[in-house]
Amino acid sequence: MAAVLVVLYFLFGAFKYLRAGGNKEEVEGARQMIEHAIFGFILLMFAFLILQFLLSFLFGVTNFRLF
């Protein structure tokens, strides 16, 4: 669910960037939205990898699947 929200936020930022029409304030706001979405996606990937590590090595769970 978080990945879907990150993708939607990225797409909204991209749409905002396209609609900015050269206005510097709107372009900067859209660029920041895109950067935040990319940072959120990277953070989400690291959280998933840490969860995988904790469940498999520390607790011995080997059949962990999100779906």
Order of alpha helices (4+ residues) and beta strands (2+ residues): alpha-alpha
